[in-house]
Amino acid sequence: MNKNGHLAVSDKARSFIDTVRKKGDKACKITIKHLQIKDPFLFSQLRLYSDTSAQKGKVMYHIP
């Protein structure tokens, strides 16, 4: 938290990811697919896919 008592962006992101992971595999796949569409650059930087099938529309994820 910052000095005003608000969560930092990184804390919000971490909380969001934790929530999605708790919801299971299907929620993770949906979230990753949405990220792939919404921000392809970030998606590629995070290396969330494990093979080229993800680039063809199939969501394959690997979280290092």
C-alpha positions as CSV (number, residue, x, y, z in Angstrom):
1,M,0.0,0.0,0.0
2,N,1.1,3.5,-0.6
3,K,1.1,6.3,2.0
4,N,-2.5,7.1,1.2
5,G,-3.7,3.6,2.0
6,H,-4.3,2.7,-1.6
7,L,-3.1,-0.5,-3.3
8,A,-0.3,0.0,-5.8
9,V,-0.9,-1.1,-9.4
10,S,1.4,-4.1,-8.8
11,D,-0.6,-5.1,-5.7
12,K,-3.9,-4.8,-7.6
13,A,-2.5,-7.0,-10.5
14,R,-1.2,-9.6,-8.0
15,S,-4.5,-9.7,-6.3
16,F,-6.4,-10.1,-9.6
17,I,-4.1,-12.9,-10.7
18,D,-4.5,-14.7,-7.4
19,T,-8.3,-14.4,-7.7
20,V,-8.3,-15.8,-11.2
21,R,-6.0,-18.7,-10.3
22,K,-8.3,-19.7,-7.4
23,K,-11.2,-19.9,-9.8
24,G,-9.5,-22.6,-11.8
25,D,-8.1,-23.6,-15.1
26,K,-11.1,-22.3,-17.2
27,A,-10.9,-18.9,-15.7
28,C,-7.1,-18.8,-16.3
29,K,-7.5,-19.7,-19.9
30,I,-10.2,-17.0,-20.4
31,T,-8.1,-14.4,-18.8
32,I,-5.0,-15.3,-20.7
33,K,-7.0,-15.3,-24.0
34,H,-8.4,-11.8,-23.2
35,L,-4.9,-10.5,-22.4
36,Q,-3.6,-12.0,-25.7
37,I,-6.3,-10.0,-27.6
38,K,-6.2,-6.8,-25.5
39,D,-2.4,-6.4,-25.2
40,P,-0.4,-8.7,-27.6
41,F,2.9,-7.1,-26.6
42,L,2.5,-7.7,-22.9
43,F,1.2,-11.2,-23.6
44,S,4.4,-12.0,-25.6
45,Q,6.6,-10.4,-23.0
46,L,5.0,-12.6,-20.3
47,R,5.5,-15.7,-22.4
48,L,2.2,-17.2,-21.4
49,Y,2.1,-19.7,-24.2
50,S,4.2,-22.8,-24.5
51,D,4.0,-23.4,-28.2
52,T,3.0,-21.9,-31.5
53,S,-0.6,-23.1,-31.3
54,A,-1.3,-20.1,-29.0
55,Q,-0.4,-17.8,-31.9
56,K,-3.0,-19.5,-34.0
57,G,-5.9,-18.8,-31.6
58,K,-5.5,-21.8,-29.3
59,V,-4.7,-20.8,-25.8
60,M,-1.9,-22.8,-24.3
61,Y,-0.4,-21.3,-21.2
62,H,2.7,-21.8,-19.2
63,I,3.3,-19.5,-16.3
64,P,7.0,-19.6,-15.5
